[in-house]
């Protein structure tokens, strides 16, 4: 059995300049090996980075304990049968009814009947979550996924350089 570094040996990634806390966890060998395989597959340089991303993802996906902010951005993806009982029309109508939070949508044909669609939303978190869940719950939609990212809006408007273009930033909350 090869010697694995402990979490205490891992140096935290401070590239974002955020303060960090060192946590120690106990895992069985099988789970530790799965984390090592995840690290190799995804190019992580240490366990701390891998664990931080795994925990962040779990917190965002968990409605009851996740970080919630007033606003979010979300990517909603799903596969559906294009010929299935006006499903394409219902999905398109849902996007039009919420045009104020719909950033963009892309559809690609997978075969003669099936399409994969990805829709991007930005807006109030609960509203984005509700419309996203409604879309993937439509009868005939398969492989529905919601990737919701809580954001904090920078209230200060500013410009970069001399172009005079004023804007604000939406920063991920985690």
LUMMAR-734299 format. One record per residue (C-alpha): residue number from 1; residue in one letter; x, y negated, z negated. Coordinates in steps of 0.02 Angstrom, whole numbers. Example, Ala and Ser with C-alpha at 12.3 -4.5 7.8 and 13.67 -1.06 7.14 Angstrom:
! LUMMAR-734299
ATOM 1 a 615 225 -390
ATOM 2 s 684 53 -357
END
This chain:
! LUMMAR-734299
ATOM 1 x 0 0 0
ATOM 2 x 72 -167 50
ATOM 3 x 88 -307 -77
ATOM 4 x -37 -446 -49
ATOM 5 x -10 -622 -115
ATOM 6 x -125 -670 -257
ATOM 7 x -237 -821 -242
ATOM 8 x -124 -908 -367
ATOM 9 x 19 -894 -243
ATOM 10 x -78 -980 -104
ATOM 11 x -45 -1165 -80
ATOM 12 x -204 -1267 -56
ATOM 13 x -224 -1361 107
ATOM 14 x -220 -1544 60
ATOM 15 x -223 -1609 238
ATOM 16 x -391 -1693 209
ATOM 17 x -324 -1783 56
ATOM 18 x -462 -1716 -56
ATOM 19 x -424 -1664 -235
ATOM 20 x -433 -1475 -258
ATOM 21 x -461 -1358 -403
ATOM 22 x -372 -1192 -418
ATOM 23 x -491 -1046 -448
ATOM 24 x -446 -866 -483
ATOM 25 x -562 -727 -425
ATOM 26 x -553 -538 -437
ATOM 27 x -596 -432 -286
ATOM 28 x -587 -246 -255
ATOM 29 x -458 -184 -131
ATOM 30 x -584 -156 9
ATOM 31 x -649 -335 -1
ATOM 32 x -472 -406 -9
ATOM 33 x -427 -306 147
ATOM 34 x -582 -375 236
ATOM 35 x -528 -552 191
ATOM 36 x -352 -516 256
ATOM 37 x -426 -449 418
ATOM 38 x -537 -604 431
ATOM 39 x -383 -714 406
ATOM 40 x -285 -626 543
ATOM 41 x -431 -624 665
ATOM 42 x -467 -810 641
ATOM 43 x -288 -874 625
ATOM 44 x -289 -932 444
ATOM 45 x -118 -961 369
ATOM 46 x -171 -919 191
ATOM 47 x -312 -849 87
ATOM 48 x -359 -1017 12
ATOM 49 x -404 -1088 182
ATOM 50 x -504 -932 229
ATOM 51 x -596 -927 63
ATOM 52 x -633 -1113 69
ATOM 53 x -715 -1095 240
ATOM 54 x -812 -939 189
ATOM 55 x -877 -1023 30
ATOM 56 x -919 -1185 124
ATOM 57 x -1018 -1086 253
ATOM 58 x -1111 -989 118
ATOM 59 x -1155 -1148 23
ATOM 60 x -1221 -1237 177
ATOM 61 x -1326 -1086 227
ATOM 62 x -1399 -1064 54
ATOM 63 x -1552 -1173 36
ATOM 64 x -1563 -1159 -152
ATOM 65 x -1384 -1198 -199
ATOM 66 x -1310 -1277 -44
ATOM 67 x -1256 -1455 -25
ATOM 68 x -1404 -1558 30
ATOM 69 x -1396 -1731 101
ATOM 70 x -1530 -1844 168
ATOM 71 x -1470 -1817 347
ATOM 72 x -1387 -1678 445
ATOM 73 x -1334 -1621 617
ATOM 74 x -1385 -1448 675
ATOM 75 x -1356 -1329 818
ATOM 76 x -1501 -1211 845
ATOM 77 x -1470 -1064 960
ATOM 78 x -1585 -926 1018
ATOM 79 x -1622 -805 1159
ATOM 80 x -1794 -789 1236
ATOM 81 x -1888 -709 1380
ATOM 82 x -1917 -849 1505
ATOM 83 x -2071 -763 1577
ATOM 84 x -2147 -727 1407
ATOM 85 x -2320 -805 1381
ATOM 86 x -2276 -989 1401
ATOM 87 x -2135 -974 1275
ATOM 88 x -2015 -1084 1375
ATOM 89 x -2150 -1218 1384
ATOM 90 x -2186 -1209 1197
ATOM 91 x -2001 -1225 1155
ATOM 92 x -1980 -1371 1274
ATOM 93 x -2136 -1455 1204
ATOM 94 x -2067 -1440 1027
ATOM 95 x -1909 -1528 1083
ATOM 96 x -2007 -1667 1167
ATOM 97 x -2118 -1691 1013
ATOM 98 x -1960 -1722 913
ATOM 99 x -1863 -1821 1042
ATOM 100 x -1806 -1945 911
ATOM 101 x -1698 -1813 824
ATOM 102 x -1655 -1708 978
ATOM 103 x -1479 -1751 1037
ATOM 104 x -1464 -1626 1178
ATOM 105 x -1515 -1456 1239
ATOM 106 x -1428 -1331 1353
ATOM 107 x -1502 -1175 1429
ATOM 108 x -1412 -1037 1522
ATOM 109 x -1485 -887 1612
ATOM 110 x -1424 -720 1545
ATOM 111 x -1514 -613 1674
ATOM 112 x -1673 -622 1779
ATOM 113 x -1784 -642 1625
ATOM 114 x -1682 -696 1474
ATOM 115 x -1612 -867 1430
ATOM 116 x -1502 -927 1291
ATOM 117 x -1533 -1103 1231
ATOM 118 x -1437 -1215 1112
ATOM 119 x -1521 -1373 1046
ATOM 120 x -1432 -1506 944
ATOM 121 x -1525 -1611 817
ATOM 122 x -1476 -1759 707
ATOM 123 x -1593 -1829 576
ATOM 124 x -1676 -1803 407
ATOM 125 x -1621 -1634 341
ATOM 126 x -1792 -1566 295
ATOM 127 x -1868 -1619 460
ATOM 128 x -1724 -1543 560
ATOM 129 x -1736 -1383 457
ATOM 130 x -1925 -1371 482
ATOM 131 x -1923 -1394 671
ATOM 132 x -1773 -1277 689
ATOM 133 x -1857 -1140 587
ATOM 134 x -2019 -1163 683
ATOM 135 x -1928 -1144 849
ATOM 136 x -1837 -984 804
ATOM 137 x -1996 -913 725
ATOM 138 x -2090 -926 891
ATOM 139 x -2150 -756 949
ATOM 140 x -2028 -694 1081
ATOM 141 x -1876 -787 1015
ATOM 142 x -1732 -672 968
ATOM 143 x -1560 -697 893
ATOM 144 x -1611 -864 817
ATOM 145 x -1476 -953 718
ATOM 146 x -1471 -1123 634
ATOM 147 x -1302 -1202 600
ATOM 148 x -1348 -1350 489
ATOM 149 x -1211 -1471 437
ATOM 150 x -1251 -1594 297
ATOM 151 x -1185 -1767 337
ATOM 152 x -1156 -1929 246
ATOM 153 x -1179 -2086 348
ATOM 154 x -1052 -2223 329
ATOM 155 x -1160 -2375 297
ATOM 156 x -1029 -2497 357
ATOM 157 x -1034 -2538 542
ATOM 158 x -866 -2574 619
ATOM 159 x -772 -2574 782
ATOM 160 x -607 -2502 842
ATOM 161 x -498 -2622 937
ATOM 162 x -552 -2771 1038
ATOM 163 x -694 -2690 1136
ATOM 164 x -826 -2756 1015
ATOM 165 x -919 -2589 1012
ATOM 166 x -994 -2576 837
ATOM 167 x -1042 -2407 767
ATOM 168 x -1048 -2301 610
ATOM 169 x -985 -2126 569
ATOM 170 x -1080 -1972 514
ATOM 171 x -957 -1873 408
ATOM 172 x -983 -1690 360
ATOM 173 x -1026 -1682 174
ATOM 174 x -912 -1534 138
END
